Each structure stands twice: as structure tokens, then as C-alpha cells.
Amino acid sequence: MSTPPRVIGLWTLIALVIGNMIGSGIFVLPAAMAPFGAASLLGWGISVGGALALAMVFAWLARSIPNHGGPYAYARRAFGDGVGFLVAWSYWVCTWSANAAIAVAFTGSLGALWPAATATPLRSGLCALGALWLCNGITLSGVREAGRVAVLTTLLKLVPLLVFGVLGLAALHAGAYRPFNPSGMPLPQVALSTATLALWAMLGLETATVPTGVVIDPQRTVPRATVIGTLVAGLATMLTCTVVIGLLPGGALATSAAPMAAAATQVWGPQAGVALAVVAAVSCFGTLNGWVLLVSQTTLATAQDGLFPRAFARINRHGTPWIGLLVSGALTSALIATNYTRSLVALFTFMILLSTATTLLPYLVTTLAWWRLEGRGAHWLRRLVAMAALAFSLWALAGAGAEPLLWGLVLLAAGLPIYAWQRRRMVGTARVQSPSH
């Protein structure tokens, strides 16, 4: 069983973090935030601040524990095989189910440019599957190639979004954000509601910590990429979403399927709207490519440690864990295929529910792992940041609602038979190798 080569450098890893965080959410969130007006900045402040606190915790752990596997490695070091497996299983389910959501979002973006592609549910499903397997093919051809696509697509979406945000600020009129809180709800309730909505845009901050086995100088590269990527992605998303709210009237914004493109069309004309629709499609495809690369690395460390089937650790001549990638791709495809009769919005909502439910556990356990491994002797400022990360993780878990938590429990329970089987095999192997038997 060979070891994959280290081919990912700092800039590629930063691009992966930004690309995995800035996906479909930035293009649909303004409509969801519309009822709250400028008061939505309160929620963005909470989510971006909480995400940065979590990013710092991940960065500290990546510097002191260079294990491949990110949240899984930290959980296993702090709490043992059982908790490590649950985190790995939860995160793996998160990645392949999130890929279904992103593939569906790409299809929706493509449909805005080419309506015939999504004229029927069957066509929509085939477009989503086509995008997914194109990204699988890129990753199968090598981690380096997938990384290059990530850099290119991140630049193609980040630069236009920042230009849109800056030019949009200049186009705002004095009363764009009046009233400040059009919802009429108490501000603490507004902050909670908008922060919950913004949480989806913050997922992916841990990206750099997962493929450390293929990262050059991971103890320096991973912490830097985690913090820089989270900061850039968080601020860019907050800027563009807030500008859209100021550019479009509340009623039009709340009912728009493509609020950013609609805002660009209103201010700069139809060509600007088409350009933003292209950026949305590129953004979704780039995010899908990044998460497909991540899913191929997610189970590698777990399989190398014997907690997942050993087949998941096999790599091809290009350094890709190909069996893990193909199994994950098949599961994502099944999720898309069995739900293609739903509308794109309903399907996307279902996928978000599934992936969010399985992301929150790794975030919480990673924060608890830092407290167990490094918390006692840490500087008071680090402890303060870690307390903020822990509070944010607990809040996110509590605020997710009963249905996502129920899905999370069901999916965790589904992995327990695999863990029991793998533990039984490990014990049996240990007995055979023991001199006393």
C-alpha cells in the first residue's frame, strides 16, 4: 500500500478552502436574508466570528498534530478509536451528501443560462450526475490536477465577486438600508435567525486539515491556509450578500431565484446579469471539484488506521484513493437519482439538511479535543478563542433543529455495524500476531 505524493502547496490549499466555502450559498443567501435588511449584518458577525474561532482551533491542532484526516485525527488522538470513527463516519457522510447538494446547485445555475438543460427533472438529474462524474474524473487523474482546477475556479469566482461587492457599494444610495430592521423582530432574535442562515456559507473551513497527507510542509501550510481561507471567504460572502440586499427592493429580492444576477442586471444591465450567472455556475462547479477531492481523502487516514475497510486506503498511480472516491461517488449518485423527481429547490434543501446535520458533530468534537489535548497549558487568549469556538459549535448544534439532529443520529447509527466489524477484525489480527497464541 503506497503513500500518495505531497503535491499541494500553500496557494493551492488556500484556494481549496476558499473554493469549498464559497459555493452556492453566496448566490441564494441574499434572498433568505432579505426580510432582515441591514440587520442581517448581526448574524454575519456571529457566523464569521464563530467560523474564525473554529478555524484558529483547527489551525492550532494542525500545527501540533500533523495526522492525516483533520477532525478524525484530532478526535482519535483525544478520545480514542470509537469517537474517532464516529467523527470520520459523520464527516464522510457530510462530504458525499454535500456533493449531491452542490451538484444540484450547479445544475440550477446552468439552467439559468441554458433553460433546456433543466427543462425536466430527468434532465436536471442527468446534469447533476454529469458534473459529479466529471469532477470524479479530474480527481482520479491526480490530486495535483484537481488542485489546479481548484485554483483556476476560485480565481474565476472570487475576483468577480469582490469586484461586484466593491462596485456595488459605490452604487448604493443613502437610504438603501432603511429601515435597518424591516422584519420588526427583536434584534437578538434577528441575530440568531440570520446567523443560522449564514452557517451554511461557513461550512468547509476545515478543508485544509483533511488532505494533509498530500500537503507540502503541512505543519506550516495547513494552519496558514485554514485561517487565511476562512477570513477571505467569510468577508467576501458577507460583503456581496449585504450589497445585494442594498441594491434590490425587499419584495423583489425575497422572491428572486438568482438575487445577485438580478441586482447586477438592475444596476449595470442584462450583460452584467448574464456574467454573474456564469460566475455562479463556475463557483458551483469549482466547489464540487474541491469537495470531490476532499471526499477522496476523507476516509484514507481512517482506512490506514484499520477503522474503515482497508480497500479505502488503496491509491492509483496518480496518488488518488480511488476506491474511496468511487464508493463515495456512487452514494452521491444514488442520493441524486433517488430524489430527482423533486424540484431543484426541494432537492437542494434536503441535501443541505443532510450535510449540515453531519458537519456539526466534527466541529464540536474537534473543539473538545483541543481542550483535552492542549487547553490546560494554553495561553489565556487561546483559551478565550477556544471558548468562543465551543460556544459557537454548541449554539450551531442546538440551533440546527430537531430534524437535522434526528438525521444525524440515524446516520451515526448506520455506521456502528461497520465499526464493530472493523474492531472485530483488528482484535482477531492482533491475536494471530501475538506470540502467546
N, C-alpha and C positions, 0 to 999 in steps of 0.2 A: 504494500500500500504506500504509494509515493506521496511526497509532500508538494503542494502547489507552490509555484514560484511567487516571490514577493515583487509585484509589479505596480502597485498603486502608490502614488506619491501624494504629497500634501494637497496640491491643487485639484487633483482628481478626486480625492476624498472629500474636500470641501464642496466640490461640485455635486457629489453624490448626496451629501447632507442637504444642501440647498434644493437640489432637484427632487429628493424624496419628500421634502416638506412642502415645497411649492408645487402643488399638483392641480387638482380640480377644485379644491375648496376656495381658492382665491377668486375664482370666476363666478361662484354661486353664492358665496357668503354675503356679499352686499345686499342681496335681496332678502336674506334672512335677518340681516341687521337693520334693514330699513325702518321698521316700526320704532326703533330706539334712537334714530338720528345720531347726533354727535355724542350723545351719552354712551354709545357703544364703545367709545374710547376707554371707558372704565373697565369693561370686560376685556378689551385687548390688553390693557395694562396688567391685569391679573394673569392672563394666559401667557403673555410674553415673559413677564417676570417669573412666573412659575416654571415655564419651559427653560429659561436661562439658569434658574436654580438647579433644576434637574440636570441640565447639560453640564454644569460645574461638577455635580456629584459623579456623573458618568466619566468626566474628564479626570477627576482625581483617582477613581478606581482604575481607569485605563492606564494611568501612569504607574500605579503600584502593582497592578495585576495584569500582566500582558497576555493573559489567556485568550485564545480564540473563542469567540462565541458571545461576547458582550454580556447582556443581562444573565444569560445562563451561567457563564463562567463565574460571575460575581456571586450569584445565588448559591452555586455549588460550593464555592470556597467558604462562604459564610455559614451555610445551613446544611450542607451535605447533599448526597445524591438525590434524595426524594424531592426536596424543594427545587433543586437544580433541574430535575426532569420536568416538574410542573411548569416552571418558568419557560424552559425550552419548548415544551409542547404548546403552551399558551402562545408564545411568540411565533412559533411556526404556523399555527392556525391563523394568527393575525396576519402574517405576511401573505399566505396564499389566498385568504379571503379578501384582503385588501386589494390584491391584484385583480380580483374579479370586479371590485368597485371601480378601480382605476381604468380597467379595460372598457367598462360600460361608460364611464365619463368620457373617455376618448371617443367612443362611438357617438355620444351625444354632440361633442364638439365637431366631429367630422360631419354629422348630419346637418349642422348649422351652415356648413359650407357646401355640402353635397346632399341635398334632401333625399335623393333616390337611395342613398346608402342605408337610410334608416326608415324607409317608407313602410316596412312591415316589421313585426317583432322578429321574424326569422332572419331578415337581412341584418337587423341590429345585432342579433346574437352572433351571426357569422362574422360581422365586422369586429366585434369584441374578441372572438376567438382568433381571428386572423392577426390582430395586433398583438395578442398574448403570445402566439407561437412565433411571430417574427422576433419578438424580444427574447424568447427562449432560444431561438437560433443564434442570435447575436451573442448571448452568454455562453452557449455551447462552443462557439468559435474562440472563446477565450475571455478571461477576466479583463485583460488589457483592452480588448476591443469594446467590451461593454462599458469600460471606464471612459474610453474616448467618446463614445456616443453620449455618455452622461455629461461630459464637459461641453460638448457641442450643443446639446439640447438645453442645458442650463443657461449657457450664454444667450441662446436664441430666445429664451423666455425672460430671463432676469433683466437684461438690458432694456428691452421694450417696456417691461412693467415699470422699471424705475423711471424711464423717460415719460411714460404715461402719468405716473404719480407726480413728478415734478411739474410737467406742463399742466396737469390737471389742477394743481394748487394755484398756478398763475391764472387759470380760467375761472376760479371760484369767485362768486360775488359776495358782497358783505353779509347778506342775510341767508347765506346758504345753509347754515346750521342753526337756524332759528325756527321753532323753539329748540332749545338744547335737548330736551327730553320729550319728544312728541307723544310718547306712549302714555304719559301721565302716571306711570308706576313709580313707587318709591325708588330712589337711586340705588340702595343696596340690592333690591330685587332686580333692577336693570343690570347691575354689575354681575350678579350671579347668572342671569339668563344669557347675557352676551358672552360671558367667559366660557360658559358651557358650549355655545355655538363655536367659539374660536378654538376650542380644544382640538377639533378635527384638523385644523390647519397647523397645529403644533406637533402632530404625530410624525415620527421619523427623526426626532432629534438624536436618537441613539444610534443612527445608521453607522457612523464611523467606528463604533465599538464592536460591530459584529464580524466584519471580514478581516480582523487583524492579522490572520494567518497569511494574507496576501498583501499586506501593507508594508512599505519600506519604513524602517525605524519606527515601529508602532508606538513605543512609549513616548515619543515626541510628537509624531504626526497625528495620532488619534485624538489626544486632548485638544490640540490646536484646532483641528478640523471640526470637532464637536462644538466648541464654543463659538468659533467664527461663523460656521454654517448656520447654527441656531440663531445667532444675533442678526445676521444678514436676512435670513428667510423670515424671521419674525417681524422685523421692522419693515421689510418690503411688503409683506402681506398686509400689515396694519395700515401702511401708507396708502396703498392702492385701494383697499376696501373703503377706507374713510373718505378718500377723494371721490369715489363713485357715489357715495351717499350724498355728498355735497353737490354733485353735478346733476343728478336726476331728481325730479319731484318724487316725493314719497310714494304716491299711488302707483306711478309708472314703474318705480324701482321694485316695489314689493311683488308685482305680477310679471316681472321680466324673467325669461328663461336664460338670458345672457346679459346681465346688467352692465358688465364692463364694456362689452361691444356696443350696447345701446347708448351708454354715456359717451363713448368715443364718437359714435355716429352723430349724436345731438350737437356736440361741441365742434367737431372737425370735419364732419361729413361722412357719407357712406363708405368711402375708401378706408377711412380710419377704422370704421366698424368691422370691415372685412379683415383688415390687418390684425385687429385684436382677436377675431375669431380664429385666424391662423395661429396666432400665439397660443391661444387656448388649446388647440389641437396638438401643437408641438409640446406644450407644457405637459399635457396628459400622457403623451407618448414617452417623453423623457422620464417622467415619474414612473411609468410602468416598467421601462427599461431598468431603472435603478432598483426598484423593488424586486424585479425578477432576479437581478444579480444578487440581491440580499437574500432571497429565499434559497438560492443555491448554496449560500454559505451558512445559513441559519442552523441546519442540522448537522453540519460537518463536525464541529467540535463534540457535539453530543454523541455522535456515532463513533468518533475516535475514542471516546471515554467508555464506550460499551453500553450507554444508556438508550441509544437508538440502534436499530439494526445496522450491522457493520456495512451493509451494502451502500448506505447513505454516505459513507466515507470514501467510496471509490471515485477517483478522478480520471478524466480522459487525458489525452496527450496535450490538450490546451490548458490543463490545470483546473478544469471545472468539475465539481462534484455532480456528475451527470445523472446519476440515478435519483438523487435527491431532487434535482431540478425537474426531471421528467415526472416523478411522482407528484410533486407539488403542482406542476403544470396540468396534469390530468385531473387533480382535485379542483383546481380553479376552473378548468373547462367544464367539469361536471356541475359546479355551482352555477356557472353561467347558463349552461344548456338546460338544466332542470328548472330554471326560472325565467327563460327567455320570453315566455308568454306574458310576463308582467310588463307594464310600461317601463321606460328607461328610468323615470323618476322613482317609481316604486322599487325597482331592482337596485338602483344606486343606494336608496335609503336602507334597504335590507342589508346590503354589503357593508355599509358604514356601521350599522348596528353590530354586525358580527365581528368586524375587525377592531372596533373601539373596545368592545367588551373584553377582548383577549389581549389588548395592549396595556390596559391599566394595571394588571397584576405584575408584569415585569417591571414597570416603573416603580410601583410601591415596594416590591421586594428588593430592587436594586438600592433604593434609598435606605431601607432597613439593613441591607448588607453593609453599606458604608458605616452606619452607626455601630454595627457589631465589630467590624474589622479595624476601623480607624477612628471612630468617634471619641473614644475616651481621651486619647492623647492629642487630639486635634486642636488647633488654634480656635479661639472663641469666635472669630469671624467665619471660619469654615463651619463651625457648629451652627451658627446663625443661618447661614445659607442652606445647610442641610435640613434645618428645622423648617425653613420655608419650602424646600422641596418635598419634605414629608407631609406638611400640611396641604400642599397643592395636590399631592398624589391621593391623599385620603379624601380631600374635597372632590376631586375628579371621580373617584370611585363611588362616593356617596351620591354625587350629582348625576351619575350616569342613568339612574333609574332602575326599576325592578326588572324590566325586560332584558336589558343588556347584561345585568348581573346573572339572571337566570340562564341566558345563553352561555355566559362564561362558565358557570358551574357545570352545565351539561357537557360542554366541550372538554373541560378538565377531566370530568368523569370518564369520557370516552378514551382518554389516554392512559388511564390507570391499568387496564389489562396489558398494554404494551410494556409499561414499566415493570409490572410483576413478571412478565415473561423474560424480559432482559435481565432482571435481577436474578431470576432462577438460573439462567444460562451462565451469568457471571459467577454465581456460587458454585455451580457444577464444574465450571472450568477451573476455579480455584482449588476444588477438592481433588481433581485429577492431577493438577500440577503440584499439590502438596506432597512432600516426602513421606508423610505419615500415612498416606493412603496407597 
